[in-house]
């Protein structure tokens, strides 16, 4: 003999099932943006900043003559890559930065390659020869590099959407790899 479950018990059980389903991650493994950022930063072996501090503001002139003001980038993820044309690891890393920038520039990523080359002619030739589309600026007196305590090349500094330093990469990385894309996607999702 089977017993019928009273209606209110059925609704109560349905409510529990719905609450449990809402507590689960979304299909496709979506997780908290901060957890995504943390996982990606570990995979890229980035030095994480214990406290995200506001980055020092600066202005530079881009290779195409346009101006760049860091304060104008609020609300975007900003990647600052300090490099030079005479630095082999920097040159090897540049195509991966270009791919990362192309993949996320429309979504809210600003990437600026800051060259420490003393001669602007070398930089212009390099940009043309490598067909770089990403923004490139010269810092020939290293004022911006000093403001960010850059001591070796390449050094990449990642700023969150609030303009705070969240991680630093000393040495080259594969910025076209899955971890770099996850890092940017997670940081962009944090702003929501």
Secondary structure as the mmCIF struct_conf table of DSSP 4:
data_model
#
loop_
_struct_conf.conf_type_id
_struct_conf.id
_struct_conf.beg_label_comp_id
_struct_conf.beg_label_asym_id
_struct_conf.beg_label_seq_id
_struct_conf.end_label_comp_id
_struct_conf.end_label_asym_id
_struct_conf.end_label_seq_id
HELX_LH_PP_P HELX_LH_PP_P1 UNK A 4 UNK A 6
HELX_RH_AL_P HELX_RH_AL_P1 UNK A 7 UNK A 23
BEND BEND1 UNK A 24 UNK A 24
HELX_LH_PP_P HELX_LH_PP_P2 UNK A 25 UNK A 26
TURN_TY1_P TURN_TY1_P1 UNK A 27 UNK A 29
HELX_RH_AL_P HELX_RH_AL_P2 UNK A 33 UNK A 43
TURN_TY1_P TURN_TY1_P2 UNK A 44 UNK A 45
STRN STRN1 UNK A 47 UNK A 54
HELX_LH_PP_P HELX_LH_PP_P3 UNK A 55 UNK A 57
STRN STRN2 UNK A 59 UNK A 61
STRN STRN3 UNK A 62 UNK A 62
TURN_TY1_P TURN_TY1_P3 UNK A 63 UNK A 64
BEND BEND2 UNK A 65 UNK A 65
STRN STRN4 UNK A 67 UNK A 69
HELX_RH_3T_P HELX_RH_3T_P1 UNK A 70 UNK A 73
TURN_TY1_P TURN_TY1_P4 UNK A 74 UNK A 75
BEND BEND3 UNK A 76 UNK A 76
STRN STRN5 UNK A 77 UNK A 83
TURN_TY1_P TURN_TY1_P5 UNK A 85 UNK A 86
HELX_RH_AL_P HELX_RH_AL_P3 UNK A 88 UNK A 104
HELX_RH_3T_P HELX_RH_3T_P2 UNK A 105 UNK A 107
TURN_TY1_P TURN_TY1_P6 UNK A 108 UNK A 108
STRN STRN6 UNK A 109 UNK A 115
BEND BEND4 UNK A 118 UNK A 118
HELX_RH_AL_P HELX_RH_AL_P4 UNK A 120 UNK A 129
TURN_TY1_P TURN_TY1_P7 UNK A 130 UNK A 131
BEND BEND5 UNK A 134 UNK A 134
STRN STRN7 UNK A 135 UNK A 138
TURN_TY1_P TURN_TY1_P8 UNK A 140 UNK A 141
HELX_RH_AL_P HELX_RH_AL_P5 UNK A 143 UNK A 147
TURN_TY1_P TURN_TY1_P9 UNK A 148 UNK A 149
BEND BEND6 UNK A 152 UNK A 154
STRN STRN8 UNK A 155 UNK A 159
TURN_TY1_P TURN_TY1_P10 UNK A 161 UNK A 162
BEND BEND7 UNK A 163 UNK A 163
STRN STRN9 UNK A 164 UNK A 170
BEND BEND8 UNK A 171 UNK A 171
TURN_TY1_P TURN_TY1_P11 UNK A 175 UNK A 176
BEND BEND9 UNK A 177 UNK A 177
HELX_RH_AL_P HELX_RH_AL_P6 UNK A 178 UNK A 190
TURN_TY1_P TURN_TY1_P12 UNK A 191 UNK A 191
#
